[in-house]
Amino acid sequence: MIFEVLVPIVPSVCWLLTAPPGRVRPVVAAVLAAAAAVAYGSELGVLPDGVHWTALVAAGGTAVVTLLLGLVLVWPVHRGEHGERRLTGAALSITCVLVLGVVTLFGGGLLSAFGAPLRVPAAAEVAPLPDGLRITADRDTGCGGGSTTYCIRELTVDGPPDTADRLRTHLTATGWPLTQDSGGWNACRRTGALLDVRTVCLDLATTASGTAVTLTLSSDDHS
């Protein structure tokens, strides 16, 4: 997606090509590099899944404000220049600010209005597990379906003979409002922050294979 490419790369390139030598240049470059690190951290999964798009938009907004402030501070230096450097620098910087600003506002507006794009829920939705319980299988089954798209992750949790009971206690204590039906235990809750808010549902099977319990996390495009 173009937004994910513009946020980390374009501001730093524009600044380094435009800014004259001086104390302002490395300070602004450092802030832009930090914004780029946040954006890439979100894309590479270093940051929590629940702040993915929020971090990208925040990085874009930070880059726009920082670049504008930097241009204001160095403009007196550019005013003393003549010819191609000044014109090229001004045109490049203004274009960068406008494009990145529009993309950030447009992307943030879409996310705010329609919600974050559908993603497979992360195992971190139920982690960390209590001592003695461990995830022995983690299956990302992707997204699919007919009129409604579902994104599903299947986890196998293993532990002592009372694994199922301990897991239910853990889930209830961490905010999952479990209810029981004929197929097992299930719950749904809103998760994520700001632009990443969505509904994630959980199904916990009542049957187990030995001490292993199957736990399914899902989200859909009607959330």
matplotlib code that plots the C-alpha trace (Angstrom):
import matplotlib.pyplot as plt

x = [0.0, 1.4, 0.7, 2.9, 5.8, 5.4, 5.5, 8.9, 10.9, 9.7, 10.1, 13.7, 14.7, 13.1, 14.7, 18.2, 18.1, 16.7, 18.1, 21.4, 24.2, 23.6, 22.3, 18.7, 19.5, 20.5, 17.8, 15.0, 16.6, 16.6, 12.9, 12.0, 14.1, 12.2, 8.9, 10.2, 11.3, 7.8, 6.2, 8.5, 8.1, 4.4, 4.8, 7.3, 5.2, 7.5, 4.7, 1.5, -1.1, -3.7, -1.8, -0.7, -2.6, -2.7, 1.2, 1.4, -0.9, 0.9, 4.2, 2.9, 1.5, 4.7, 6.7, 4.5, 4.7, 8.4, 9.2, 7.1, 8.8, 12.2, 11.5, 10.4, 13.6, 16.0, 14.1, 16.2, 19.2, 17.6, 16.6, 20.3, 20.7, 20.0, 19.3, 18.4, 19.2, 16.7, 14.0, 14.5, 14.6, 11.5, 9.5, 10.6, 9.9, 6.5, 5.5, 6.6, 4.6, 1.5, 1.6, 2.4, -0.2, -2.9, -2.1, -2.0, -5.3, -7.0, -5.8, -6.6, -10.1, -10.8, -9.7, -11.8, -14.9, -14.7, -12.4, -9.1, -8.6, -9.4, -6.5, -6.1, -6.2, -2.9, -2.1, -1.3, -5.1, -5.0, -1.3, 0.5, -0.9, -0.6, 2.3, 1.9, -0.1, 1.6, 0.6, 1.8, 0.3, -0.5, -2.3, -3.0, -5.7, -6.0, -9.1, -11.8, -15.5, -18.5, -20.6, -18.9, -15.1, -13.7, -10.1, -9.2, -6.3, -6.4, -4.4, -3.8, -3.1, -1.6, -0.8, -2.0, -5.2, -7.2, -6.0, -9.5, -10.7, -7.5, -7.8, -11.4, -10.4, -7.5, -9.7, -12.4, -9.8, -8.3, -11.6, -13.2, -17.0, -17.3, -20.7, -21.4, -23.5, -23.8, -20.5, -18.4, -17.4, -17.4, -17.0, -16.5, -14.8, -13.6, -9.8, -7.1, -6.5, -7.9, -7.9, -7.3, -10.4, -12.2, -14.2, -12.4, -14.3, -13.1, -14.3, -13.1, -14.0, -15.5, -13.9, -10.1, -7.6, -5.7, -4.8, -4.8, -7.6, -8.5, -8.9, -10.1, -9.8, -11.7, -12.8, -15.0, -15.9, -19.2, -17.3]
y = [0.0, 3.4, 4.9, 2.3, 3.2, 7.0, 7.3, 5.8, 6.9, 10.1, 12.6, 11.7, 11.8, 15.1, 16.6, 15.3, 16.6, 20.0, 21.1, 23.0, 22.0, 23.2, 22.2, 21.9, 19.4, 16.4, 17.1, 17.1, 14.1, 12.2, 12.8, 11.7, 8.6, 7.9, 8.2, 5.9, 3.4, 3.4, 2.9, 0.0, -1.5, -1.6, -3.2, -5.8, -6.8, -5.4, -3.2, -4.8, -5.8, -3.5, -0.3, -1.1, 1.5, 4.0, 3.9, 4.4, 7.5, 8.9, 8.4, 10.2, 13.1, 13.5, 13.5, 16.2, 18.5, 17.9, 18.6, 21.8, 23.0, 22.2, 24.1, 27.1, 27.0, 26.6, 29.0, 32.0, 30.1, 29.2, 32.9, 33.7, 31.2, 31.7, 29.5, 25.8, 24.7, 27.0, 26.4, 22.7, 22.4, 24.5, 22.6, 19.2, 20.0, 21.5, 18.7, 16.2, 17.9, 18.2, 14.5, 13.0, 15.3, 14.3, 10.6, 10.7, 12.6, 10.5, 7.3, 8.3, 9.5, 6.2, 4.2, 6.4, 6.1, 2.5, 0.8, -1.0, -3.5, -7.1, -9.0, -12.4, -12.0, -12.3, -15.0, -12.1, -11.6, -14.4, -14.2, -14.4, -17.6, -18.7, -20.8, -24.4, -23.6, -23.3, -22.9, -26.0, -25.2, -21.8, -22.0, -18.9, -20.0, -16.6, -14.9, -16.2, -16.9, -15.9, -12.8, -12.4, -12.6, -14.4, -14.3, -17.1, -18.3, -21.7, -22.3, -25.5, -25.0, -27.8, -28.2, -30.2, -32.2, -29.1, -27.1, -26.3, -25.0, -23.0, -21.5, -20.4, -18.8, -17.0, -15.7, -14.5, -12.7, -11.0, -9.5, -12.2, -12.4, -16.1, -17.7, -21.4, -23.1, -26.6, -26.2, -24.9, -21.5, -18.3, -14.6, -11.4, -8.1, -4.9, -4.8, -2.5, 1.3, 4.3, 3.5, -0.2, -0.9, -4.0, -7.0, -10.2, -13.4, -16.5, -20.1, -22.6, -26.2, -28.2, -31.4, -32.0, -34.4, -35.5, -32.3, -30.2, -27.6, -26.0, -22.2, -20.3, -16.5, -14.9, -11.5, -10.7, -7.7, -7.2, -6.4]
z = [0.0, -1.0, 2.5, 4.1, 1.7, 1.9, 5.7, 6.3, 3.2, 1.6, 4.5, 5.3, 1.6, 1.0, 4.1, 3.4, -0.2, 0.8, 4.2, 4.2, 6.7, 10.3, 13.7, 12.5, 9.8, 12.1, 14.7, 12.2, 10.5, 13.8, 14.4, 10.9, 11.3, 14.6, 12.7, 10.0, 12.7, 14.2, 10.8, 9.9, 13.4, 12.8, 9.4, 10.6, 13.6, 16.2, 17.6, 19.0, 16.4, 18.1, 17.2, 13.7, 11.7, 14.6, 14.7, 10.9, 10.9, 14.0, 12.2, 9.1, 11.1, 13.1, 9.8, 8.3, 11.3, 11.8, 8.1, 8.1, 11.2, 9.8, 6.6, 8.5, 10.6, 7.6, 5.2, 6.2, 5.0, 1.7, 1.2, 0.8, -2.0, -5.7, -8.6, -8.9, -5.3, -3.7, -6.3, -6.4, -2.6, -2.1, -4.7, -3.4, 0.2, -0.4, -2.7, 0.0, 2.7, 0.6, -0.7, 2.7, 4.5, 2.0, 2.3, 6.1, 6.4, 3.7, 5.2, 8.8, 7.6, 5.9, 9.0, 11.3, 9.1, 8.1, 10.6, 10.1, 7.3, 8.3, 9.9, 11.4, 15.2, 16.9, 19.5, 21.9, 22.3, 24.9, 26.0, 28.3, 29.5, 33.2, 34.3, 33.3, 30.1, 26.8, 23.1, 21.3, 17.9, 16.2, 12.9, 10.9, 8.5, 6.8, 5.6, 3.4, 3.2, 1.0, 1.6, 5.0, 5.2, 8.3, 9.5, 11.8, 14.0, 15.7, 18.9, 20.7, 24.4, 26.5, 30.1, 33.2, 33.4, 34.4, 31.4, 30.1, 33.5, 34.0, 30.6, 31.1, 34.4, 32.7, 29.8, 32.2, 34.3, 31.3, 30.0, 27.9, 28.8, 28.3, 27.8, 27.3, 24.6, 23.1, 21.2, 24.0, 25.5, 23.4, 23.8, 21.7, 22.7, 21.2, 21.0, 19.7, 20.2, 18.4, 14.6, 15.2, 17.2, 16.0, 17.4, 18.0, 18.9, 20.7, 20.8, 23.3, 22.6, 25.5, 24.2, 24.5, 23.1, 26.3, 28.0, 24.8, 24.3, 21.0, 21.1, 18.0, 17.5, 14.7, 13.2, 10.3, 8.1, 9.9, 13.2]

ax = plt.figure().add_subplot(projection="3d")
ax.plot(x, y, z, "-o")
ax.set_aspect("equal")
plt.show()
